Amino acid sequence: MNKSELAANVALSCSLSKKDAAVLVDAVLSGIAAGLVESPRVALHGFGTFETKVHAARAGTSSLNGKAWASPAHTGISFHPARAFLAALPPPAA
């Protein structure tokens, strides 16, 4: 599902136009992004938690050609789903 499909789903479930639902989805995503800029954690009860993590710089060697490479320090974002969200997911196919 992409953002436009999410907006269409929100439009159907909330009796909104697709344009209004797209504005709503953009506002929610912008709010999450702004929250992560202000603090390292954004928790949505029943859905999950977004957290920022600082990854230290590191060096390594390619196993394919033996060349050295370097990864600079950077900040990443992780998502930890809530138990209720995980419980609602279907079991994996066998």
Backbone as JSON, one array per atom type, in Angstrom:
{
  "sequence": "MNKSELAANVALSCSLSKKDAAVLVDAVLSGIAAGLVESPRVALHGFGTFETKVHAARAGTSSLNGKAWASPAHTGISFHPARAFLAALPPPAA",
  "N": [[0.86, -1.17, 0.0], [0.6, 2.17, -0.87], [1.03, 5.77, -0.31], [-1.1, 7.14, -1.58], [-3.0, 5.11, -1.85], [-3.44, 4.58, 0.82], [-4.62, 7.02, 1.55], [-6.96, 6.84, 0.02], [-8.18, 4.69, 1.3], [-8.59, 5.79, 3.85], [-10.35, 7.81, 3.11], [-12.61, 6.32, 2.36], [-13.28, 5.02, 4.78], [-13.8, 7.14, 6.49], [-15.68, 8.74, 5.32], [-14.82, 10.89, 3.65], [-13.6, 13.17, 1.12], [-11.25, 12.14, -1.42], [-9.23, 13.99, -1.7], [-9.34, 15.5, 0.69], [-8.74, 13.44, 2.48], [-6.15, 12.81, 1.67], [-4.82, 15.14, 2.45], [-5.16, 14.89, 5.19], [-3.71, 12.49, 5.74], [-1.13, 13.36, 4.97], [-0.78, 15.34, 6.92], [-0.71, 13.82, 9.29], [1.6, 12.23, 8.87], [3.52, 14.25, 8.65], [3.33, 15.27, 11.21], [4.32, 13.13, 12.73], [6.95, 13.07, 11.77], [7.82, 15.63, 12.58], [7.6, 15.32, 15.32], [9.6, 13.43, 15.79], [11.81, 14.95, 15.23], [11.78, 16.77, 17.32], [11.82, 15.16, 19.66], [13.27, 12.0, 20.71], [11.42, 9.94, 20.43], [8.27, 8.78, 19.34], [5.2, 7.76, 20.26], [2.42, 5.82, 19.42], [-0.4, 4.83, 20.71], [-1.52, 1.53, 20.66], [-0.69, 1.16, 18.08], [2.16, 1.55, 17.57], [5.67, 2.38, 18.15], [7.82, 4.93, 17.11], [11.25, 5.48, 16.86], [14.3, 7.35, 17.12], [17.62, 6.5, 16.29], [21.06, 6.69, 16.88], [23.68, 5.88, 14.82], [26.94, 4.83, 15.0], [29.99, 5.84, 13.33], [31.68, 3.6, 11.13], [34.08, 1.26, 9.88], [34.87, -1.03, 7.25], [35.46, -4.02, 5.29], [35.01, -5.03, 1.98], [33.65, -8.12, 1.13], [33.56, -9.07, -1.4], [35.45, -7.81, -3.13], [37.57, -7.06, -1.55], [38.12, -4.42, -0.96], [38.42, -1.55, 1.15], [35.9, 0.16, 3.01], [33.94, 2.92, 4.26], [31.53, 3.85, 6.62], [29.71, 6.64, 7.42], [28.82, 8.3, 10.53], [25.41, 8.31, 11.39], [21.88, 9.13, 11.73], [19.17, 7.04, 12.29], [15.83, 5.69, 11.86], [13.67, 3.7, 13.73], [11.0, 1.31, 14.0], [8.77, -0.01, 16.29], [6.31, -2.26, 16.57], [3.13, -2.23, 18.28], [1.78, -4.52, 20.71], [-0.96, -5.08, 20.34], [-1.26, -4.4, 17.66], [0.43, -6.27, 16.41], [-0.95, -8.59, 17.13], [-3.19, -8.38, 15.56], [-2.35, -8.94, 13.03], [-2.32, -11.28, 10.3], [-1.52, -14.81, 10.57], [1.68, -16.16, 9.48], [2.02, -17.54, 6.17], [2.16, -21.0, 5.47]],
  "CA": [[0.0, 0.0, 0.0], [1.35, 3.42, -0.89], [0.34, 6.87, 0.37], [-2.39, 7.46, -2.22], [-3.92, 4.03, -1.5], [-3.8, 4.83, 2.22], [-5.57, 8.14, 1.55], [-8.23, 6.33, -0.5], [-8.75, 3.86, 2.36], [-9.07, 6.73, 4.87], [-11.52, 8.48, 2.54], [-13.76, 5.41, 2.44], [-13.67, 4.72, 6.16], [-14.2, 8.36, 7.22], [-16.62, 9.5, 4.48], [-14.17, 12.12, 3.21], [-13.15, 13.14, -0.27], [-9.87, 11.66, -1.49], [-8.35, 15.14, -1.52], [-9.29, 15.79, 2.13], [-8.06, 12.33, 3.14], [-4.72, 12.95, 1.37], [-4.34, 16.2, 3.33], [-5.13, 14.32, 6.54], [-2.58, 11.56, 5.8], [0.08, 14.18, 4.96], [-0.67, 16.0, 8.22], [-0.29, 12.82, 10.29], [2.98, 11.87, 8.61], [4.32, 15.42, 9.0], [3.34, 15.34, 12.67], [5.25, 12.11, 13.22], [8.3, 13.53, 11.44], [8.13, 16.77, 13.45], [7.77, 14.78, 16.66], [10.91, 12.79, 15.87], [12.83, 16.01, 15.26], [11.74, 17.38, 18.65], [12.18, 14.19, 20.69], [13.71, 10.76, 20.06], [10.42, 8.88, 20.49], [6.86, 9.1, 19.1], [4.43, 6.55, 20.56], [1.01, 5.84, 19.03], [-1.0, 3.73, 21.48], [-2.22, 0.53, 19.88], [-0.07, 1.01, 16.76], [3.58, 1.28, 17.74], [6.56, 3.46, 18.55], [8.91, 5.33, 16.22], [12.38, 5.96, 17.65], [15.52, 7.67, 16.4], [18.81, 5.82, 16.81], [22.31, 7.19, 16.32], [24.59, 4.81, 14.43], [28.31, 5.33, 14.99], [30.77, 5.61, 12.12], [32.41, 2.35, 11.18], [34.84, 0.89, 8.69], [34.78, -2.44, 6.95], [36.11, -4.48, 4.07], [34.1, -5.75, 1.12], [34.0, -9.54, 0.96], [33.6, -9.38, -2.83], [36.66, -7.37, -3.8], [38.6, -6.77, -0.57], [38.33, -2.98, -0.79], [37.94, -0.97, 2.4], [34.82, 1.14, 2.88], [33.64, 3.6, 5.51], [30.15, 4.29, 6.79], [29.73, 7.74, 8.37], [27.81, 8.29, 11.59], [24.12, 8.82, 10.9], [20.71, 8.88, 12.56], [18.16, 6.25, 11.63], [14.54, 5.61, 12.54], [13.17, 2.33, 13.86], [9.6, 1.19, 14.37], [8.45, -1.17, 17.11], [4.86, -2.37, 16.6], [2.47, -2.52, 19.55], [1.28, -5.9, 20.82], [-2.29, -5.15, 19.74], [-1.06, -4.36, 16.22], [0.97, -7.58, 16.04], [-1.99, -9.6, 17.31], [-4.18, -8.23, 14.5], [-1.78, -9.41, 11.77], [-2.6, -12.7, 10.04], [-0.34, -15.67, 10.76], [2.42, -16.37, 8.22], [1.6, -18.68, 5.34], [3.07, -22.15, 5.61]],
  "C": [[0.9, 1.23, 0.0], [0.49, 4.55, -0.29], [-1.01, 7.2, -0.27], [-3.43, 6.37, -1.93], [-4.36, 4.16, -0.05], [-4.83, 5.95, 2.31], [-6.93, 7.7, 1.04], [-8.94, 5.48, 0.55], [-9.32, 4.74, 3.47], [-10.33, 7.44, 4.38], [-12.77, 7.61, 2.64], [-14.22, 5.21, 3.87], [-14.16, 5.94, 6.93], [-15.19, 9.22, 6.44], [-16.07, 10.87, 4.12], [-13.9, 12.03, 1.71], [-11.7, 12.65, -0.27], [-8.88, 12.79, -1.26], [-8.21, 15.48, -0.03], [-8.55, 14.69, 2.89], [-6.56, 12.4, 2.88], [-4.1, 14.04, 2.23], [-4.21, 15.68, 4.75], [-3.94, 13.36, 6.71], [-1.26, 12.33, 5.82], [0.3, 14.87, 6.3], [-0.19, 15.03, 9.3], [1.18, 12.46, 10.1], [3.93, 13.03, 8.95], [4.41, 15.57, 10.51], [4.29, 14.32, 13.28], [6.69, 12.56, 12.97], [8.72, 14.69, 12.35], [8.36, 16.3, 14.89], [9.12, 14.11, 16.83], [12.05, 13.8, 15.83], [12.92, 16.61, 16.66], [12.18, 16.43, 19.75], [12.55, 12.87, 20.01], [12.65, 9.67, 19.98], [9.02, 9.44, 20.23], [6.08, 7.81, 19.27], [2.97, 6.77, 20.17], [0.37, 4.61, 19.66], [-1.79, 2.8, 20.57], [-1.63, 0.31, 18.5], [1.41, 0.69, 16.88], [4.36, 2.53, 18.11], [7.64, 3.68, 17.5], [10.01, 5.89, 17.1], [13.55, 6.3, 16.74], [16.67, 6.95, 17.09], [20.03, 6.4, 16.1], [23.22, 6.0, 16.06], [25.99, 5.4, 14.31], [28.97, 5.05, 13.64], [31.51, 4.28, 12.25], [33.1, 2.1, 9.84], [34.72, -0.61, 8.48], [35.52, -2.76, 5.67], [35.08, -5.29, 3.28], [34.56, -7.19, 0.96], [34.1, -9.91, -0.53], [34.93, -9.01, -3.48], [37.8, -6.99, -2.84], [38.88, -5.3, -0.32], [37.74, -2.5, 0.53], [36.84, 0.03, 2.09], [34.58, 1.75, 4.25], [32.18, 4.03, 5.5], [30.16, 5.43, 7.81], [28.66, 7.58, 9.44], [26.51, 8.88, 11.01], [23.01, 8.47, 11.89], [19.69, 8.11, 11.73], [16.87, 6.23, 12.44], [14.13, 4.15, 12.57], [11.71, 2.38, 14.3], [9.42, -0.1, 15.14], [6.93, -1.27, 17.2], [4.33, -2.71, 17.99], [1.96, -3.97, 19.54], [-0.08, -6.07, 20.16], [-2.2, -5.17, 18.21], [-0.54, -5.71, 15.72], [-0.08, -8.67, 16.12], [-3.01, -9.55, 16.17], [-3.66, -8.73, 13.15], [-2.12, -10.88, 11.55], [-1.35, -13.53, 10.25], [0.38, -15.87, 9.44], [1.93, -17.61, 7.49], [2.63, -19.79, 5.46], [3.65, -22.57, 4.31]]
}
